[in-house]
Amino acid sequence: MGVLSFKGWIADAPSWIRSLPEGLQELFFQLYQTFIYNDRWQFFASGLKITFIVTIGALFIGIIIGLVLAIIRTMKESYTAKKAPLVLRILNSITELYLTVIRGTPMMVQLLIMGFVIFIPKSEESRVLCGIITLGINSGAYVAEIVRSGLMSVDKGQAEAGRSLGFSYAKTMWYIVIPQAIKNILPALGNEMITLLKDTSLVSVIALRDVTKQTQNIIAKTYTAMVPYISLAVIYLVIVIAMTKLLGAFEKRLRKSDH
């Protein structure tokens, strides 16, 4: 049940396939080997499931980390260097160190460190968790800067109006500033989500069986790379196009709500 013979397959193929040029026959043979033979399409299906789980989990972690770090940096910038409380200065220094390290090292290196030095997962479930945490930590650094730029784009008068109404700093941020900032940063957040989806292809370095790793498994069985890798590219492209369309529709709804 391993490698399928081209001669054996073409002998049993429909007549319309046998009448095609040899190059097209080979293409159909590779498509058959990649998707149909031994139900290998299930490799792609199970890999996509892992890819989506890692993407959604990492995005959730990244947004939480990014929001917290952006608020810390924004609060620090609202003070002068001498007036900022000691705790806030310490938190801001930790935040800046985090951003420098995460944005200054490659994603693959971070995965290798988490997967083989810190986390060392021993099961598929633990590898999924490792992938989610690593990508979430990485994404958080970029989301932090996106959210910070959004918070800074909101007119300072909005925050002052909230404070004059008796809102605390936290309530002012939550009810007034952050909702306006989200509208401003939605395109950038959408791009980060798309980037995060594509970055999940790197989790194969920790032996996580996402759609990229499963494609490599198919190649190991078929000994042909063209159709599996092109199929993988098409899968990512279709998902990204669908996500772009959904984000565009969501942005239009938000713009309509402004009128």
N, C-alpha and C positions, 0 to 999 in steps of 0.2 A: 504493500500500500504506500510505497514511497514515491520514487520518480516515475512518471508516466512516459512511456515510449511514444515518440512522435509518430513513428510508422504504425504502431498498434492503434493509436488514436485515429489517425487519418484513414485507416482501413475501415473503421466503423463509423466514420463521420458521414453526415448527409451528403448527397451527391452535389448539391450546390456549393458546399465547401471544397470538395475535391476538384471542382471545376475552376476554382480561383487560382490566381498566380501563387507561386510557392511562398512568396513573402507574406501575403495575406493569410495563407494557410498557417504559417508559423505564428502570426499574430493571434489568430483565433485559438490556436493550440495553447499559447501562453495565457490567454484570457481564461481558457477552460481550466488550465492547471492552477491558475491563481485564485479563481473564485468558485468554480463548480466542483472540481475533483475533490473527493473526500470532504465536501462542504467547507472548503477553506474560506468562504466568505464569513464564516463564524469567527475567524481570527480577527478580521477587520471589525466586526460587530462588538466583540468582547473588548478589543483594544480601544474602540471609540468610547465605550462605557467608562473605562478607566480614565481616558483623556478628559471627558466631561466632568467626572467626579473631581479630578485633580484641579481642573480649571475653576470650577465653582467654589471648591473649598479654599483654594489659594486666593481667589478674588475676595472672598468674604474676610479672610484674615488680613489681606492687604489693605482693604478699605478701613478696617478697624484700626490697624497700626497707623496707616497714613493719616486718618482723621485725628487720632490722638497726637501724633507728632506735629502735624500742621498747627493744631491749637496751641501746643507748647511753644512752637517757634513764633507764632503770631502774638501770643501773650508776652513773650520775651521782647519782641520788637516794639511793643506798646510802651515799654519802659526805657529809660536811659540805662546805660551800663551800670551806673552807680546805684540807681533806685530799685532795680529789679531784686526781688527777694532771693536769698541764698538758694533756697530749694529750687526755684525756677531757673536760676543760673546753672545749677548742677544738672537739672533735667535737660536744659537746652544744650549743654556741653555733651551729654550722653547722646542726645538726638543727632547732633552734628557729627559725632564720631560714627554713629550707626550709619548715617547717610553716606559718609565718606567711604567707609569700608564696603558697604553693600554695592554702592554704585561704582566703586573702583576696582571690583573683582568680578571676573566672568561668572555667569550663571552656572556653567558646567563645573567650574572649580568649587563653587558653593555646594553643588549637589554631591560632588565627590567627597568633600569634607564631611558633610552631613551624613552621607550614606556609608562611608567607610572609616570615619574617625569618631564622630560624635554619636550618631544614631545607631548605626550598624544593624539594620533591620534583618530579621530572619524569616519573615513570612511575607506573603503578598500583601496582606492587610497593613503590616507595619511599613512596607515599602510605599504603599499608597499614602499613609500618614506622613512619612518622611518627605515624599514629593510635595504634598500639600503644604507642609510647614515651610520647607525650603523656598518654594515658589512664592508662598504668601509673604515670607520675610523679605524676599527680593522685591516683590511687587509693592510692598508697603513703603519702601524708600522712594519709589517713583510716584506713588499715589500721594505721599506726603507733600511733595513739591507741587503736584497738580492742585491739591486742595488748598495749600497755602496761597498759591497764585489766585485761586478763586476767592478766598477770604479777603485777600488784599484788594480785589477788584470791586468789592462792595463798598459803597460810599460810607465813610466814617460817621456821617450824620445818622445813618440807620442804627448803628450801635448806640450812639449818644441818645437817640430818641427812645430806644428801648430802656436804657438806664434811667432816663428821666421819667419813664412810666413806672419805675420801681422794680424793674426786672433785675435779677442778679446777672453776673457776667455769664454764667452757664446758660441761664434761660434766654438771655439776649442772643447768644450764639446759636442755641438750638432752635428757637422759634423765629428769629429774624434774619440773622446773618447767613447761617448754613443753608437754609432753603434757597436764598438768592444766589449763593455761591454755586450750588449744585447746578443750577441752570447754566451758569457761565462755564462750568468745567465739564459738562456732560460729554461734549465731543472728545475732549482729551481723555476722559475716563473710558469712553468707548474704545478709543485707540489702545489704551492700556489693556483692556480686556481682550482685544484681538491679539495684541502682542503676547499676552499671557497664554492664550490658547496655543499659539505657535511655539512658545517656549516649552510647553509640555513635551515636545518631541525630544527634549534633552533628558527626560527622566529615564530614558532607556539605559543611561550610563550606570544607574543603580539597579539594573535588571528589572525595572518595573515594566510590566507588559502592556504598555499603552499601544496606540495604533501604529506608532513608528516601530516599536520593538516587535510587534506581531508581524509587521511587513517583513522585517529582517528574518523572522522565523519562517515565513513562507518562502523567502529566497533560499534559505538553507535547505528547504525541501525540494524546490523546483530547479535550483542551480541557474536561474535566470533572474535578472534584476530589472530589466527595462519595464515590463508591464507592472510589477508590484510597486516600484518607486514612482512611476508616472501616476498610477492609481492613487497612491498616497498623496501626491501633490494635488490631484484633482479633488480628493476628499477634503483636504484642508481648504482649498480654494472655494469649494461650494459652501462649507461652513462659514468661512469669513464673509462671503458675499451675503449669505442669509443674515448673519449678525449685523452687517453694515446696513442692510435694508431695515431690519427691526429697529436699530438705533436711530436711523433717519426718521422713521415713522414716529418714534417716541419723542424726538426733538420737535417735530412738527406739532404734536399734541401739546407739548409744553409751551411752544410759541403761541398757539391759539389761546391758551389759558391766560396769556398776558393781556389779551385784548378784551 
